[in-house]
Amino acid sequence: MKRGLIFLFVLIVSFPAFAHPPKKITLNADPNTKTLKINVVHPVKDTEAHFISKIQILLNGQEVETLNYTKQTSAAAEIVVYTLDEMKEGDKIEVVANCNKAGQKKASVVVKKYYNQSK
């Protein structure tokens, strides 16, 4: 009984080591084609158990879309190409990506005349 409780305690304490938020988000906004490419780096072993569950897209502070997922498309990242017809030069696009297990990551880009990449 005591060993079982110790095992359970160790399992609960070590859980955060297995779950992690997205590592990085790269955004490419092309105002000519009105497309936003979102690359959420989130390496996982099991894409159906640990994945990017939600991506929110905001344009100038207003939410324009929430994309929900039940698995990750690759073990390395979730990549989305989204058409944003309202996009124009000078707009600020923000993206928030949520992990189904733990945490989130945010990134933003200001749309410029030429194809841009965020931080």
C-alpha positions as CSV (number, residue, x, y, z in Angstrom):
1,M,0.0,0.0,0.0
2,K,2.8,2.4,0.9
3,R,4.7,1.7,-2.3
4,G,1.5,2.3,-4.3
5,L,1.1,5.7,-2.7
6,I,4.7,6.6,-3.3
7,F,4.4,5.5,-7.0
8,L,1.2,7.6,-7.4
9,F,2.9,10.6,-5.8
10,V,6.0,10.3,-8.1
11,L,3.7,9.9,-11.1
12,I,1.7,13.1,-10.2
13,V,4.8,15.1,-9.5
14,S,6.5,14.1,-12.7
15,F,3.5,14.7,-14.9
16,P,4.6,18.3,-15.8
17,A,7.8,16.9,-17.2
18,F,5.8,15.1,-19.9
19,A,3.5,17.9,-20.8
20,H,4.8,21.1,-22.3
21,P,3.5,24.2,-24.0
22,P,4.3,25.0,-27.6
23,K,8.0,25.9,-28.1
24,K,7.8,28.5,-30.8
25,I,5.3,30.1,-33.2
26,T,6.4,31.4,-36.6
27,L,4.0,33.6,-38.5
28,N,4.3,34.6,-42.2
29,A,1.8,37.1,-43.4
30,D,1.4,37.8,-47.1
31,P,-0.9,40.7,-47.8
32,N,-0.8,40.0,-51.6
33,T,-2.3,36.6,-51.3
34,K,-4.2,37.3,-48.0
35,T,-2.6,34.2,-46.4
36,L,-1.2,33.7,-42.9
37,K,1.1,30.7,-42.4
38,I,1.2,29.6,-38.8
39,N,3.9,27.1,-37.7
40,V,3.5,26.0,-34.1
41,V,6.6,24.1,-33.0
42,H,5.4,21.4,-30.5
43,P,7.4,18.2,-30.6
44,V,5.5,15.2,-29.2
45,K,5.7,11.4,-29.2
46,D,2.0,10.7,-29.6
47,T,0.1,13.2,-31.8
48,E,-3.3,11.9,-30.6
49,A,-2.6,12.1,-26.9
50,H,-0.5,15.3,-26.7
51,F,-1.2,18.0,-29.3
52,I,-2.0,21.6,-30.1
53,S,-5.7,21.7,-29.3
54,K,-6.6,25.3,-30.2
55,I,-5.2,28.2,-32.3
56,Q,-6.8,31.6,-32.0
57,I,-6.2,34.2,-34.6
58,L,-6.7,37.9,-33.8
59,L,-6.6,40.8,-36.2
60,N,-5.9,44.2,-34.6
61,G,-7.0,42.8,-31.3
62,Q,-10.3,41.3,-32.5
63,E,-10.7,37.5,-32.7
64,V,-11.4,36.4,-36.2
65,E,-11.1,32.7,-35.9
66,T,-10.6,29.9,-33.4
67,L,-9.4,26.6,-34.8
68,N,-9.9,23.5,-32.7
69,Y,-8.0,20.2,-33.1
70,T,-8.3,16.7,-31.7
71,K,-4.8,15.6,-32.8
72,Q,-1.6,17.1,-34.1
73,T,-0.8,16.7,-37.9
74,S,2.9,15.9,-37.3
75,A,5.1,14.9,-34.4
76,A,7.1,18.1,-34.8
77,A,4.6,20.9,-35.3
78,E,1.1,22.0,-36.2
79,I,1.2,24.0,-39.5
80,V,-1.8,26.0,-40.7
81,V,-2.3,28.2,-43.8
82,Y,-5.2,30.5,-43.1
83,T,-6.9,32.9,-45.6
84,L,-7.4,36.3,-44.0
85,D,-9.3,38.4,-46.5
86,E,-9.3,41.4,-44.2
87,M,-5.5,41.5,-44.0
88,K,-3.8,44.7,-45.1
89,E,-0.5,46.5,-44.6
90,G,-0.1,47.8,-41.1
91,D,-2.4,45.3,-39.4
92,K,-1.3,43.5,-36.3
93,I,-2.0,39.8,-36.4
94,E,-1.7,37.8,-33.1
95,V,-1.9,34.0,-32.7
96,V,-2.4,32.1,-29.5
97,A,-1.7,28.3,-29.6
98,N,-2.8,26.0,-26.7
99,C,-1.5,22.6,-25.8
100,N,-4.2,20.1,-24.7
101,K,-2.0,19.1,-21.7
102,A,-0.2,22.3,-20.5
103,G,0.2,25.9,-21.4
104,Q,0.1,28.2,-24.4
105,K,2.3,30.4,-26.6
106,K,1.6,33.7,-28.2
107,A,3.2,35.4,-31.3
108,S,2.4,38.4,-33.4
109,V,3.4,40.1,-36.6
110,V,2.7,43.4,-38.2
111,V,1.7,43.1,-41.9
112,K,4.1,44.9,-44.2
113,K,4.2,45.4,-47.9
114,Y,6.4,42.3,-48.5
115,Y,6.2,38.8,-47.1
116,N,7.2,39.0,-43.4
117,Q,8.3,36.6,-40.6
118,S,7.6,37.2,-36.9
119,K,10.0,36.8,-34.1
